[in-house]
Amino acid sequence: MTDVVRSHAQPRSRRMDRLEFRLLMLLSFPIFLVVACVSRLTRDRSAEVGARSEGSVFAEARAAAASAIPFAFMG
Protein backbone atom coordinates (compact mmCIF):
# COMPACT_ATOMS: atom_id res chain seq x y z
CA MET A 1 0.00 0.00 0.00
CA THR A 2 2.85 2.37 0.76
CA ASP A 3 4.35 1.87 -2.70
CA VAL A 4 1.12 2.95 -4.35
CA VAL A 5 0.98 6.12 -2.29
CA ARG A 6 4.60 6.97 -3.10
CA SER A 7 4.13 6.37 -6.81
CA HIS A 8 1.31 8.92 -6.86
CA ALA A 9 3.20 11.44 -4.75
CA GLN A 10 6.25 11.58 -7.01
CA PRO A 11 4.56 12.86 -10.21
CA ARG A 12 2.78 15.56 -8.20
CA SER A 13 6.10 16.59 -6.70
CA ARG A 14 7.70 16.81 -10.13
CA ARG A 15 4.75 18.76 -11.45
CA MET A 16 5.04 21.22 -8.58
CA ASP A 17 8.81 21.51 -9.13
CA ARG A 18 8.25 22.33 -12.79
CA LEU A 19 5.60 24.88 -11.88
CA GLU A 20 7.86 26.49 -9.29
CA PHE A 21 10.76 26.57 -11.79
CA ARG A 22 8.61 28.29 -14.39
CA LEU A 23 7.30 30.77 -11.84
CA LEU A 24 10.81 31.59 -10.66
CA MET A 25 11.92 31.97 -14.28
CA LEU A 26 9.01 34.31 -14.94
CA LEU A 27 9.87 36.42 -11.91
CA SER A 28 13.66 36.45 -12.25
CA PHE A 29 14.01 36.84 -16.04
CA PRO A 30 13.12 40.57 -16.05
CA ILE A 31 15.69 41.22 -13.32
CA PHE A 32 18.42 39.42 -15.24
CA LEU A 33 17.34 41.18 -18.43
CA VAL A 34 17.85 44.58 -16.80
CA VAL A 35 21.23 43.46 -15.46
CA ALA A 36 22.28 42.23 -18.92
CA CYS A 37 21.20 45.49 -20.56
CA VAL A 38 23.00 47.64 -18.00
CA SER A 39 26.07 45.44 -18.32
CA ARG A 40 26.09 45.85 -22.09
CA LEU A 41 25.64 49.61 -21.86
CA THR A 42 28.38 50.16 -19.30
CA ARG A 43 30.92 47.70 -20.71
CA ASP A 44 34.14 49.14 -22.15
CA ARG A 45 34.11 48.15 -25.83
CA SER A 46 37.71 49.20 -26.50
CA ALA A 47 39.00 46.36 -24.31
CA GLU A 48 37.10 43.79 -26.37
CA VAL A 49 38.35 44.61 -29.86
CA GLY A 50 39.32 41.01 -30.61
CA ALA A 51 36.44 39.40 -28.76
CA ARG A 52 33.80 37.37 -30.54
CA SER A 53 30.34 38.79 -31.02
CA GLU A 54 27.95 38.06 -28.17
CA GLY A 55 24.49 36.57 -28.29
CA SER A 56 21.36 38.55 -27.71
CA VAL A 57 20.63 40.25 -24.42
CA PHE A 58 17.59 37.99 -24.05
CA ALA A 59 19.72 34.85 -24.41
CA GLU A 60 22.19 36.19 -21.87
CA ALA A 61 19.39 36.95 -19.38
CA ARG A 62 17.75 33.57 -19.93
CA ALA A 63 21.06 31.74 -19.40
CA ALA A 64 21.75 33.72 -16.22
CA ALA A 65 18.28 33.00 -14.83
CA ALA A 66 18.45 29.33 -15.77
CA SER A 67 21.80 28.96 -14.04
CA ALA A 68 20.71 30.77 -10.85
CA ILE A 69 17.27 29.22 -10.32
CA PRO A 70 18.41 25.64 -9.51
CA PHE A 71 20.01 26.97 -6.33
CA ALA A 72 16.48 27.64 -5.04
CA PHE A 73 15.78 23.87 -5.20
CA MET A 74 18.88 22.81 -3.27
CA GLY A 75 18.45 21.78 0.30
C-alpha positions as CSV (number, residue, x, y, z in Angstrom):
1,M,0.0,0.0,0.0
2,T,2.9,2.4,0.8
3,D,4.4,1.9,-2.7
4,V,1.1,2.9,-4.3
5,V,1.0,6.1,-2.3
6,R,4.6,7.0,-3.1
7,S,4.1,6.4,-6.8
8,H,1.3,8.9,-6.9
9,A,3.2,11.4,-4.8
10,Q,6.2,11.6,-7.0
11,P,4.6,12.9,-10.2
12,R,2.8,15.6,-8.2
13,S,6.1,16.6,-6.7
14,R,7.7,16.8,-10.1
15,R,4.7,18.8,-11.4
16,M,5.0,21.2,-8.6
17,D,8.8,21.5,-9.1
18,R,8.2,22.3,-12.8
19,L,5.6,24.9,-11.9
20,E,7.9,26.5,-9.3
21,F,10.8,26.6,-11.8
22,R,8.6,28.3,-14.4
23,L,7.3,30.8,-11.8
24,L,10.8,31.6,-10.7
25,M,11.9,32.0,-14.3
26,L,9.0,34.3,-14.9
27,L,9.9,36.4,-11.9
28,S,13.7,36.4,-12.3
29,F,14.0,36.8,-16.0
30,P,13.1,40.6,-16.1
31,I,15.7,41.2,-13.3
32,F,18.4,39.4,-15.2
33,L,17.3,41.2,-18.4
34,V,17.8,44.6,-16.8
35,V,21.2,43.5,-15.5
36,A,22.3,42.2,-18.9
37,C,21.2,45.5,-20.6
38,V,23.0,47.6,-18.0
39,S,26.1,45.4,-18.3
40,R,26.1,45.9,-22.1
41,L,25.6,49.6,-21.9
42,T,28.4,50.2,-19.3
43,R,30.9,47.7,-20.7
44,D,34.1,49.1,-22.1
45,R,34.1,48.1,-25.8
46,S,37.7,49.2,-26.5
47,A,39.0,46.4,-24.3
48,E,37.1,43.8,-26.4
49,V,38.4,44.6,-29.9
50,G,39.3,41.0,-30.6
51,A,36.4,39.4,-28.8
52,R,33.8,37.4,-30.5
53,S,30.3,38.8,-31.0
54,E,28.0,38.1,-28.2
55,G,24.5,36.6,-28.3
56,S,21.4,38.5,-27.7
57,V,20.6,40.2,-24.4
58,F,17.6,38.0,-24.0
59,A,19.7,34.9,-24.4
60,E,22.2,36.2,-21.9
61,A,19.4,37.0,-19.4
62,R,17.8,33.6,-19.9
63,A,21.1,31.7,-19.4
64,A,21.7,33.7,-16.2
65,A,18.3,33.0,-14.8
66,A,18.5,29.3,-15.8
67,S,21.8,29.0,-14.0
68,A,20.7,30.8,-10.9
69,I,17.3,29.2,-10.3
70,P,18.4,25.6,-9.5
71,F,20.0,27.0,-6.3
72,A,16.5,27.6,-5.0
73,F,15.8,23.9,-5.2
74,M,18.9,22.8,-3.3
75,G,18.4,21.8,0.3
